[in-house]
Amino acid sequence: MDVFRKCEEYRLANQIREADCYPYYRRISSPQDPVVTIDGQKVIMLGSNNYLGLTNHPEVKEAAAEALARYGTGCAGSRLLNGTLDIHVELEERLAAFMQCESALTFSTGYQVNAGVLSCLLGRHDIAFLDSLDHASIIDGCRLGFGKSVKFRHNDMVDLEGKLERASDDRGKLIVVDGVFSMEGDIADLPHIVELKRRYAARLLVDDAHGLGVLGEHGRGTGEHFGLESEVDLVMGTFSKSLATVGGFIAGRHGVVDYIKHNARSEIFSAAPPPASVAAALKALEIVEREPERRKRLWENTRYMQRELEGLGFDTGDSETPVIPMVVGDDFTAFKMTNRLCEEGVFVNPVISPAVPVGRAMIRTSYMATHDREHLDKSLEALARVGREFNVI
């Protein structure tokens, strides 16, 4: 058996290409603004996680450029050994203060946060309780650890309680959920999760990649949104959404973060986050704190699009955030609609099985504080035309 045989037998990508509806790896030749350029065409971007519109902010770019000039392009090693710069420490202190936690630790990507944190925390006598729609990085992090993983039905607290109840009292228990589920756009039922966490002596990790900067009065995420920050033991966040660059962090009690710092393999065996990214995240965090009006505009755009899409007849599921999906049916319909919408001047993302159940493929849209009403109305016109063309509405 040749290990490459599976590669030669893989057909799906070519089938999509042959159907002339391949929607991946589209080449963008402009910043992640409300309007981007693809193959010379101006397209309204409804597929970015740039929620607060900071990736092309002049202050963020200037901070990155200054760090590049001062520190160079990289750190040439891991944080553990030679790669820790003073701005890494500054960012971690700022993140801890912002998140109202004792300590924070940065990683080179958000994926590496979950992969490293979960794999080092989950020992042979521990159980992770995962929402069935948790991000792939959570699933992979648990697989890398020595503990057991148990999935419960999405946001189903009865199912979660049943799983917790059956777990032995001598097992360590960690509930891990997305704060905002990145495909469906709904929010974890944190009040009930916290209640079950207390009842069954479990710990709680919330992946707030899509909640940071978006939810809560100050943008601290799902915990702040529900007034339950003190009940969340660990918060994971990324820089690749609201904070305008690449990287991620974990925040929590000092002793726990210190253990992770010295045991998470994705931290100690990876090159440190590059200086330009660290400086960009620092400046973006400053803007998040000083400009709450960005979050207000984001929510105005979100509520407008939710209302208008539902008014057109789209099924937007249980979305309650700037991630708004539209259920379209089978996978190839999602592919074809994605390409047709691009032809109509709107960039969206297809979501297909196994990320969603078979027959429930979606067009995923997401919104920015920097979209204006003209962007949104033009997008709605295109979505209406293409939705009717494919008999989705």
PyMOL commands that set and color helices and strands:
alter all, ss='L'
color gray80, all
select helices_A, chain A and resi 5-9+12-18+58-71+86-99+110-121+136-144+157-166+190-199+222-226+229-231+254-263+265-268+275-290+292-312+331-343+373-389
alter helices_A, ss='H'
color red, helices_A
select strands_A, chain A and resi 35-38+41-45+103-107+126-131+148-152+172-178+203-207+234-238+248-252+323-329+346-347+349-351+361-366
alter strands_A, ss='S'
color yellow, strands_A
deselect
rebuild
show_as cartoon
